[in-house]
Amino acid sequence: PPPPPPPPPPPAITFQPGDFSQNKRSSDGKIKLSNGLSAKDIATKNQKVPLHAGKESNDKFHIDPDGAAVVPGPDGGWYYVSNAEEPSVGSDWKHGGVGSIQFDKSGNVVGYKRIASNTINNCGGGKTPWNSWITCEEADHGRIFQTDPKGNKEMRVTALGNNGWYESFAFDDKVDPPRFFVTRDAEKGFLTRFTPNEQGMECYNKMNDGERWCTLEHGSLDYLLISGGESGTFEWTEDKRAAEQNARAYYWFNEGIDVSNGRLYFTSKKLKRLVILNLRDGTYTYHSTVKGAFNHQPDQVARLLENDHNSILYFCEDGGDDPGVHGRNNLGKYFTILYGQYGYEEETTGLAFSIDSMHMYISFQNTGRIYDVTRDDGYPFSGQTLDIKYH
């Protein structure tokens, strides 16, 4: 018999990060996109969320959407959980809280509901190893809550900190015991590390995800001290006053945070720095974002890592009339993925990727709109790209 025909070639790669020569725009015309991207708005503040098959949500989408993450859902789908950075008055969505958009395995929006309320200025947060969502209050007496993206469990206060302008959360579960970290968006906003005690570890080692919530209710706190300079060493202290002074000197007003391969990344937005801590050897380095993609302040961060040679750290941007989503590759070079053209002060927030990495979700906070960004070539965001246009 004749040999079987060769398999068809893979689709051509068309995604060119940082190259805007094709003048690609989102479905509403408000976002300029790198070549090879498409984007559609899927939710808008104070409006019911359009659902698949022509339906709509019962709840209106919250205003001032901020920090967000994606966690697994049923039947191969996922949830996009999003904070409401909202005070106690002024909209249909009162008392801050968190909303959760549900997607099916094909990326269709199939549900939306409020999963937490009666909080204030829920800014950033982060997901846990057991797929709950940590939401942080950015206020004088701010607390840190744990919430259920499915909306089945009541939110609970954690022991990650209190009385602080809390921002974002990340974890390192490659060590024993695991460590959990929280940033603070304040002039003396030290980085906090939480270590579960024996009771907390009993919770952590439970088999059922719902039973692991109490991990973050039993443990101790310490705070970051760095040596100063463009690079150096760091340590942890229980002396809160010393940590405040150290943060004020070297890394104040912190926002986004992520941990990958033993390194902790966080942004010092006022100093326009990316701080990288090597959690394994106790050293750190600064990386300026003044020269590069940013016009304004680096904000939330998210990492998509497929392998060591193809990793990108993604950033949101706080401020200006054209904030965007930017990337930093493993060579330390910065580039822009997309940017808004609203013509007024804006902020990009809520950066997250679907479970299969096929969808990038991003919010423009003041407009109160969530976008679903995809690659035209059908590859995931963790896949290959054409040559990147650097700044």
ZALUM-849744 format. One record per residue: residue in one letter; x, y, z of N, C-alpha, C, CB in turn. Coordinates in steps of 0.02 Angstrom, whole numbers, plus 50000, padded with zeros to 5 digits. Glycine has a CB too. Layout:
<recs>
AXYZXYZXYZXYZ
...
</recs>
This chain:
<recs>
P500434993950000500005000050000500445006350000499525000150062
P500185011749973500575017849973500685020350044500235023349930
P501235023850055501355026450123500835031650141502065029550128
P500675032250204500185037350225500445044250210500015036650301
P499995048950196500215055750182500535058850244499625060150158
P501005063350234501315066550292500805070750330501915070950270
P500905071550394500435075750433500465082950409500585075350508
P499915086550414499935093550393500405097550437499225096650396
P500705102750409501155106750450500775110450505501535111850406
P501085111950559500745115750612500565122650588501185116150676
P500075125850619499885132550598500475137350603499305135150641
A500485142150558501015147250559500945151450622500985151650496
I501505153450650501505157750708501405164950685502165157050749
T500905168350714500765175250693500825180250750500075175750664
F500895178050812500925182550870501615185750873500775178650936
Q501615192550869502235196450871502195201450929502345200050803
P502375199450989502325204151046502715210551034502575200751110
G502395216151047502725222651041502695225650972503425221951060
D502425222150922502375224750854501645226450841502635219550801
F501505232850831500815235250823500685237650751500675240950872
S501095235350704501065237850635500415236150600501635235150595
Q500055230950621499425229050589498825232750617499325221550596
N498935237050666498395241150695497815236850719498155246250644
K497975231350752497455226950780497135230150841497755220050799
R496465229450847496105232350903495605227250931495735238750881
S495395228550993494885224451025494215225550991494835226051100
S493725221351008493065221650976492725228350987492625216051003
D492855231651043492555238251055493005243951032492405239051129
G493585242451004494035247550977494455251151028493645252450940
K494415249251092494745253051145495455250751161494325252651207
I495655244951137496315242251153496705241051089496265235751195
K497335243351087497785241651032498155235251050498285247451018
L498195230751003498465224051015499075222750973497925218751001
S499545218951001500105216550961499845212350903500585212351005
N500235212250849500055208150791499905201050813500615208350738
G499365198150787499215191250801498775190050861499835187550810
L498485195450890498035194850947497335197250928498295198751007
S496835194550963496145197050961495895197751032495675192350919
A495415202251043495145203351111494415205351106495555208751148
K494025202751154493325204751158493155206151231492855199151130
D492705210951242492495212451310491955207451330492225219751316
I492015204951392491555199651415491145201751477491935193351431
A491335207251509490955209551568491085216951577491155205551632
T490565220651598490615227951608490285229751674490305231851549
K490585234251711490335236151777489605238251775490765241751806
N489255236451830488545238251840488085235651785488485245651844
Q488305230751747487875227551697487865219951710488115229051625
K487315216851694487295209551698487765206551647486575206951688
V488075201051664488585198051621488245193651568489085193751663
P488385194951504488105190551451488385183451457488265193451381
L487945178551455488145171551461488055167951395487735168051516
H488365162151390488315158051330487585156351316488735151651338
A487415155651252486735153851230486225159251244486515147351263
G486445165651246485985171251250485705172851319485435169951206
K485955169651370485705171151438486115176751469485745164751482
E485935178651531486325183651567486315181951641486055190751554
S486805184651677486865183151749486315186651788487555185351774
N486175184051848485715187451893486035193551924485475182651947
D486665192951944487025198451976487335203051923487565195852023
K487365209451939487745214151898488485213451912487505221451910
F488885214651861489615214151870489845219951914489975214351801
H490325218551958490555223452007490935229151974490985220052059
I490985234652009491365240351984492075239952010491035247052004
D492525243751979493225244051998493545237152004493305247752064
P493485232951954493805226351958494555226951965493635222051896
D494845222952009495565223552022495885216652018495695226752092
G496265214752070496635208552069496195202552052496975207352134
A496495197752017496095192051993496555185951984495735193751927
A496235180251976496595174051961496105169151929496915170952025
V496385163951899495985158551870496115152251911496165157351795
V495575148751929495635142351964495205137151927495405143052039
P495365130751935494985125551899494255125251919495315118851910
G493825123651871493125122651884492905115751863492715127951847
P492255114351863492015107651846492065106251771491295106851868
D492135099851753492105097551684492605100951638491405098551657
G493195102451663493715105451622493665112951615493695102451556
G493185116151647493115123351645493535126751698492395125351652
W493395133151709493765136951759493365143051783494445139151730
Y493605145951837493325152051865493835157651860493095150951938
Y493605163651843494005169751847493735173751905493985173851779
V494115173951960493895177552020494195184552018494085173852085
S493805189552035494005196552027493785200652087493705199451963
N494255204352116494095208852172493725215052149494735210852207
A493345217952196493025224452186493375229552232492255224152199
E493785233852203494145238752243493675244652256494805241152208
E493185243452298492625248052306492505249452380491995245152274
P492415255952398492235257552467491515255452481492325265052481
S491255257652538490615254952561490015258252529490565255652635
V490095263652492489525267052461489705268852389489315273252502
G489185270652350489315273652285489135269652224490005275252282
S488855263652231488675259752172488185254352190489305256752139
D487955250852140487525245052152487905239452188487225242352087
W488575239552181488995234352212489305237552274489555231652162
K488955237352330489195240452391489635235652431488605242852434
H490075238552470490475234852519490985230152485490025230752563
G491335232652435491895228952407491715221952384492445228452457
G492105217052407491945210152393492305207252333491215209452383
V492055201552310492365197752256491815194852212492815192052284
G491925194952146491485191652099491845186052063491205196652049
S491465181252037491755175352005491395173951939491725169252051
I491765174251883491505172451817491665165151804491795177051761
Q491175161251785491285154151770491315153051694490735149851801
F491805148951672491895147251602491825139651594492575149651576
D491575137451536491595130351521492265128651489491005128351474
K492365122351471493015120151446493195123251378493025112651440
S492695126151343492825129451279492945136851287492235128351233
G492935139351349493065146451361492445150751357493555148851313
N491855147851354491235151751353491045153751424490655147651321
V490775159851432490545162151497489875158951512490485169951499
V489835155251567489215151651584488925153651652489345144151583
G489255158151688488995160251752489385166051781488985154551800
Y489055169651827489385174951864488995176151929489435181551823
K489345176851985489015178452048489515181552097488685172252078
R489225184852146489625187652201489795181952249489245193352237
I490435181552269490635176252316490865179152383491195172052286
A490925185752388491105188952452490845196152451491885188852464
S490655198652509490415205452515490555208052585489655205952499
N490345214352598490445217552663491185218052681490075213752717
T491595219552631492295221152641492415228052610492775215652610
I493035230352609493175236952583493815237052543493215242052641
N493775240252484494365241252442494765234852432494815246652472
N494425229752407494775223452392495225224552332494275217552379
C495865224752343496335226752291496625220552257496895231052320
G497185218052282497485212052252497315205852291498235212852248
G497695200652279497585194352313498005189052279496845192352312
G497755182952279498115177452247497775170852263498845177252270
K497905165852222497605159252234498065155052277497455155652168
T497775150252312498145145852357498295139152322497755144552422
P498715134952351498835128352321498215124052319499375124652360
W497715125652360497085121652360496525125352323496875120152432
N496715130352283496255133752236495695137752269495945128652191
S495825140452328495405145752354495715152452331495345145452433
W495355157852343495585164552323495695168752385495085167952274
I496295171552392496445176252446496305183352421497185175552469
T495915187052458495755193952439495965198652495494995194752424
C496305204052475496635208652523496285215352524497375209552506
E496155217952584495875224752591496445229852592495435225252655
E496385234852550496875240252548496585246252585497065242152473
A496655246052652496365251152695496735251352761495605249752706
D496605256452802496965257352865496915251252910496705263452902
H496335248352914496245242452956496105236352913495655243653006
G496465235852858496355230552810496475223652837496785231652751
R496065219052813496125211952831496235207852767495495209452869
I496395201452778496525196952722496055190952729497275194652720
F495635189852678495115184752681495275179052633494435187852666
Q494995173252648495005167552603494295166352577495285161252639
T494225165452512493565164752481493555158652435493385171152442
D492945156552418492835150652376492605152952307492305145952409
P493015151852254492805153952187492135151052164493335151852137
K491945145352190491295142352172490725145652209491305134852188
G490875149252263490355152452302489995147952351489865155452257
N490265142052365489935137352410490115138352483490085130352389
K490715140952498490945141852566490945149152585491645138752576
E490795150652648490825157452672491555159752676490485158052741
M491675166152662492355168752668492585168552741492405175952640
R493245167952751493525167652819494135172152823493715160452837
V494225175152882494815179352894495415174852905494705184052956
T495985176652875496595172852883497035175952937496985172452817
A497585172752953498085175352999498685178152962498315169953048
L498585180152899499145182652858499335189852876498955182352785
G498915193252915499065200052935498425203852951499455203752881
N498495209552984497925213852997498155221053003497555211653062
N497685225652996497815232853002498345235152952498045234553073
G498275233152890498765235252840498455236352772499305230052834
W498805240252731498595241452662498845235652620498875248352636
Y498485230052624498725223952593498565223852519498405217852628
E498995220552482498955220852409498885213952377499555224352381
S499415210052376499415203752338499735198052377499775204652272
F499595191952355499765185852391500085180852343499135182752424
A500585177152368500895171752329501155166552378501475174452283
F501365160752352501595155452396502175151652364501025150552412
D502575148552407503105144052386502975137352419503825146852406
D502705132552381502535126052409503055120652389501845123852386
K503635122952367504175118252350504645117152409504565120852290
V504495120052466504895119252526504445116552582505225125952548
D504755113952634504395111252691504675114552755504475103352694
P504255118452790503545119852776503465124752718503205122552838
P502865124952688502745129852635502745136852664502065128352600
R502875141752621502875148752642502355152552601503585151852633
F502075157752633501565161852601501765169152610500855160452631
F501665173252559501925180052558501375185052540502505180652508
V501415190952571500925196252558501295202952550500395196652615
T501115206852499501385213552490500905218652521501505215152416
R501185224652534500785230152561500925236352519500955231552637
D500395239752499500445245652457500465251852502499845246052407
A501035252852535501105258352583501835260652585500865256252653
E501935266652611502615269452614503085265152655502595276452643
K502825262152709503215257652750502955250452742503195259752824
G502765248852681502435242552668502915236752659502015243152607
F503105233752714503565228052711503245221952679503815226352781
L503665217452654503435210952629503375206152688503925208152575
T502785203052694502645198452749502725191252726501945199652777
R503025187052770503055179852758502675176252814503795177452755
F502235171652795501855167652843502095160452839501085168152828
T502225157552898502425150552903501925146752946503145149952932
P501595141652919501125137852960501475134353018500755132552917
N501135134153076501405130353133501165123153128501195133553201
E501255119253182501065112153180500335111253164501235108853246
Q499905115353195499195114853182499035116753109498795119353230
G499385121953085499285123953015499505118552967499665130253001
M500045115052983500285109652939499815103652939500985107452960
E499475102452995498965097252995498415098852945498665096453066
C498235105252941497745107352892498025106652821497535114752904
Y498645108852812498955108752746498985101752717499665111652749
N499085096852759499175089952736498525086052728499615086252784
K497955089452738497315086152726497235084452651496735090752749
M496845079452636496745077352567496225081552531496545070052566
N495725083952568495175087752538495355095152536494525086552577
D495285098352478495465105352471495095109852521495335107752401
G494455108552531494065112652577494305112352648493355110652574
E494615106752667494875105952735495555109352744494925098652753
R495865111652690496525114652694496505122152707496905113252630
W495915125152707495855132252718496195134452783495135134352719
C496125130352835496385132352901497145132752904496135127552954
T497485130652851498215131552847498405138752862498475129452778
L498025143452836498195150552840497905153852903497945154152779
E497675149752950497395152453013497835150853073496705149753024
H498385147153062498815145053117499545145453095498645137853141
G499915150353121500605150953102500915157453128500675150653027
S501505159053103501885164853126502055169353067502525162753163
L502195175753082502365180653032503075183153043501865186553034
D503435184352989504035188352992504075192552929504665183852999
Y504595196952926504575202352877505255203152844504365208952911
L505255205752783505855206052742506325211752763505675206852670
L506965210152766507505215052772507995213852716507855214652843
I508135218952675508645218152623509235222652638508355219752553
S509815220852611510435224252630510515231052596511025219952612
G510155232252542510215238652506510675238052447510455244052553
G510595242652398510995242252338510635238552282511655239052352
E510935238552223510625235352165510575227852172511025237052103
S511005224952213510975217852229511265216852298511345213552175
G511125211152327511385209952394511055203852425511285215952439
T510995204052491510705198552528510085200852565511215195552577
F509685196052588509095197752627509005192752683508465198052583
E508605194652732508435190252787507735191852810508945190952846
W507485187952858506815188952885506865190652959506365182752874
T506435195252982506455197453051505745197653079506785204253057
E505685196853145505035197753178504945204953202504975192953236
D505455209153192505445216153213505075220253160506165218853224
K504445221753174504035225253126504285232353113503315225453150
R504515235753165504765242553157505375242753111504925245653225
A505835238053121506435237753079506235236353006506925232453104
A505745231952997505525230352930505195236352896505035224452931
E504815240252934504515246352906505045251152880504075249752958
Q505565252252920506095256852900506475254152839506575258052958
N506585247652837506935244652782506535245152717507095237252797
A505885243952722505455244552664505435251752639504745242252680
R505395256552686505385263652666506015265652630505285268152728
A506565262652647507205264352616507305261052548507775262452662
Y507045254852540507265251052482506715248252436507665245452505
Y506095247552461505615244252417504895246152434505695236552421
W504755252452444504095254652467503565254252412504145261752494
F502935254252434502335253852392502385247752345502245260352351
N502265241952375502315235652337501625233452313502635230252380
E501615230552254500975228052227501045220852206500745232452168
G501145219552141501125212852116501665208252143501165212952043
I501505201852148501985196952174501855190152141501925196252252
D502395186452130502335179652103502955175752125502265179752025
V502885169152129503445164752147503495159452093503335161452217
S504105158252069504225153152019504945150652025504085155851948
N505025144052026505685140952026506145143752080506015141751959
G505875144652140506285146852196506445154152197506915143152196
R506135158052153506235165252152505575168852164506545167552085
L505605174052204505015178052219505105184752183504925179152295
Y504595186652145504605192952107504075197552136504465191652030
F504255203752151503745208552170503925215452144503645208752246
T503415219652135503515226352107503485231552161502985227752053
S503965236152159503955242152200503755247852154504665243552235
K503115249652155502845253852101503115261052104502095253952104
K503205263952163503445270852166504165271352143503375273452237
L504565266252157505265266252136505345263352066505685262352185
K504795260952037504805257851971505345252451967504925263151916
R505285247652013505765242252017505405235552018506195242952079
L505715230751987505555223751997506085220952044505515219751929
V505875218452101506335215452150506285207952144506175217852223
I506855204652137506875197352131507265194452189507185195152062
L506925190552231507245187052287507375179852268506795187452351
N507995177652277508155170552271508015167352338508895169352247
L507465163952344507255161252409507695155552432506535158852405
R508105152852388508525147252407509205149252434508615142752347
D509485154752408510155156652432510175163352468510635156852375
G509595166752477509575172852517509875178952483509915171752580
T509875179152416510125184952380509545188252342510695183052332
Y509645194552322509135198052283509465202352230508685202352330
T509075204452181509285209352131508715214052116509525205752066
Y508895220252098508415225252073508425225251997508565232252102
H507845226551967507815227551895507345233451883507555221051858
S507625238851855507235244851844506735243951788507695250751828
T506135246751797505645246951743505575253951714504975244451768
V506035258551733506005265351706506165265151631506495269951743
K506695261551613506865260751542506555254251519507645260751532
G506085254751474505745248751451505045250251430505745243451506
A504595245851443503925246451416503485251251456503595239751416
F503655252651518503195256151561503225263751552503325254451633
N502645266951544502605274151550502475276151622502055276951504
H502145271751659501935273351727502185267851775501175274151732
Q501775265751821502015261451875501855254151862501715263551941
P502345249651871502195242451866501735240451923502845238251868
D501255236251908500745234451958500745226851967500045236951936
Q500205223551951500145216451962500595212551914499415214151956
V500805206651935501225202451893500935195451889501945202251921
A501085192051834500895185051826501405181751781500165184351795
R501545175451794502055171851755501725165951719502635169451801
L501905165351656501745159351618502395155951603501345161051552
L502485149951628503115146451621502995139651590503465145751690
E503245138751529503215132151499503885128551506503015132551424
N504425132251497505085129551511505555135451524505345125251452
D506155133951546506615139251566506815143751508507225136151597
H506735141451447506945145351389506365149351359507235140751336
N505775148451385505195151751355504735154251411504815146951308
S505015158151457504615160751512504545168251505504925158851580
I503955170751520503825177851517503475179851582503385179751455
L503715185251612503385188251670502965193951644503905190551724
Y502315193751656501855198751630501685203751685501215195451603
F501615210151666501465215551713500855219451690502065220251720
C500455221651739499965226951726500295233751739499345226051771
E499905239051727500185245851733499685250451767500385248651664
D499915254351814499495258651855499615265951835499635257651930
G499145268951799499195276051785499245277751711499775278951821
G499055284051694499105286551626498475285051586499695283551592
D498455287851524497865286751482497975281251431497695293151446
D498545277751435498655272151390499005266351424499065274351330
P498775264351484499105258751519499035252251480498815257951590
G499505247751491499485241651453499665235451493499955242151396
V499785230151456500075224051483500755223151450499605217751470
H501265222251491501945221851468502255215251489502365227751495
G502795213351457503135207151472503875208251482503015202151417
R504175203751521504895203551530505115196351519505115206151602
N505575195351471505785188451458506375186551502505965187651384
N506615180351493507145177951537507825181051521507195170451532
L507855185351470508465189151456508435196051488508565189951381
G507875197651522507815204051556507575209651511508455205951585
K507315208051451507075213251406506325214051412507265211451333
Y506095220351404505395222051413505065223451345505315228151459
F504415221851341504035223251280503305223951299504135217551227
T502905226851254502195228051267501765223051229502015235251246
I501265220351263500795215651233500195219351204500565210351285
L499925223951243499345227851223499325234151265498685223751230
Y498935239151241498835245151282498165248351265499415250151272
G497875251751315497225254851307497265261651276496875255251372
Q496715263751245496655270451216495975273351235496735270251138
Y495895274351301495265277051326495265284651329495125274151394
G495855287751330495885295051331495805298051399495375297751286
Y495815294051452495785296651520496175291951565495055297451544
E496275294151628496675290351676496395283251684496705293951743
E496825278351676496605271451679497135267251715496475268651609
E496965260951726497415256151758497235249151733497365256551836
T497735245451711497615238451694497705234151756498095236051637
T497255229551766497255225251825497005218351805496825228351882
G496975213851855496635207551847496935202951795495935208851829
L497585203251785497915199051734497925191751756498625201551721
A497665187351714497655180151729497585176351664497075178351778
F497765169951666497735165551607497295159551622498445163351587
S496935157351571496515151451578496935145251593496095150351515
I496605140051617496955133851635497365131151578496455128551659
D497115131751516497475129051458497935134251426496975126551407
S497985140151456498415145651431498195148451364499135143151425
M497585146851342497345149351278497025156251284496835144451250
H496855158351344496515164751354496905168951404495785163751378
M497015175251388497275180151435496695184651455497875184351405
Y496585185451520496055189951545496385196151575495615186351597
I496085201851560496365208151584495785213051595496885211151533
S495855217251645495355222251662495625229251653495095221251733
F495205233751629495345240951633494885243551688495215244651563
Q495205245551744494825246251806494315251751806495295247351863
N494505257851786494035263451791493445262451743494395269951775
T493575259851685493045258151638492635252351664493325256551569
G492945248051704492595242351733492435236851684491965244651765
R492915235551640492795230751586493315225151587492785234251518
I493095218951577493535213151573493585210951500493285207251618
Y494205209651478494325207451409494605200351408494805212251373
D494405196651357494665189951343495105190651281494075184751331
V495765189551290496255190351237496495183451214496865194751260
T496515182351149496735175851122497225177051065496135171751098
R497605171751049498065171950993497705169650930498685167451007
D497805173250875497475171450812497735164950783497565176950762
D498365163150800498655157050771498445150750808499405157650771
G498065151450862497815145650897498285142550947497625140650850
Y498865145650957499345143151006499185146051075500065144750985
P499395142551128499325145351195499815151051206499415139951249
F499685155051257500145160551272500825158051297499835165151324
S500855151851318501495148951338501875146051279501385143551390
G501575146451218501905143751159502395148651128501385141951108
Q502645146851070503155150951037502855157451010503475147050981
T503295162351000503105168650969503615170250915503065174451021
L503425174650869503915177350822504375182150859503555180850762
D504845185050823505315189650854504945195050892505785192750802
I505175196350953504855201250996505155208150983504935199351070
K504725213150980504955220050971505055223251039504455224250928
Y505675224451057505835226951124505825234551125506515224451146
H505745237151185505785244351196506495246251214505295246651251
</recs>
